[in-house]
């Protein structure tokens, strides 16, 4: 008999809720969850996935499904940035092009080489759209940040006029969505306009910045950054004030889990589906007066081991029992 040849099995948040309701005995197998029970279990699911966003759950694997690279656009003279949906100029995806002709200070219409970019993120086409954030390199060394007005073609209109002249060939960056906060930053790079990367040191303790940097207002190329994880943003502070607005910082780290409504797909690997359903079951037992049985505990621990053990890290260093020398 032929196999299915299919590998795209997917569960929605509603499927997880139904699985948990069946485990709890709220409904019979194949039954329909009431709207009130669905809302209760969905709330529990959202709490759980938020807890599994970072690395604190002890997952030994590298959480590729929660990893993102966030690109932070620097501003000369500004050393501190808060990354989050209402703050810094940071995004997970952006496009880059150039001006085809020079533009004078006070311009709000620019001729551009292309309104698409296929090279910054190979395999992905990034297209300019109305209301995108856009930065234009200016001749005085600053970058004029504003938003796109209308749908660009060979020309691009902006909502705010430029503050200085811009040369032909000047760089133009754009992006649609600001980044969410990062829950953990694993690596940091300083990237210049030619895509040459320089590693940045990440301070692990605040005193490395507080006591180790004598002149915190010095201008220059950053070499290190302090990371502070706040409630709704991630604050990064560089050891110097950037002096080049064409540089970006690439931060690789763990991204928050998405919010879930009933009909949305679960953005976890397939190996996590059973574990999430059983964890919703476990958290809901007290609410529904259901006894957590030995069989349920066995199923839960098996599912937990398989989920948290997905994609384990490999190492050449290990310990082995043996006789003393």
Secondary structure, DSSP 8 states (H G I E B T S, - for coil): -----------BHHHHHHHHHHHHTSS-TT----HHHHHHHHHHHHHHHHHTSSSTT---B--GGGEEEEEEE--TT--EEEESTTSSSEES--EEEEBSS-B-TT--EEEBS-SEESTTTTT--EE--TT-EEEEE-TTS-EEEEEB-S--SSEEEBSS--SS-B-TT-EEEEESS----EEEEEEEEEE-TT--EEE-EEESSHHHHHTT-S-TT-BS---EEEEEE-SS-EEEEESSB---TT-EEEEEEEE------TTSB--S-GGGHHHHHHHHHHHHHHHHT----HHHHHHHHHHHHHHHTTTB---S---------
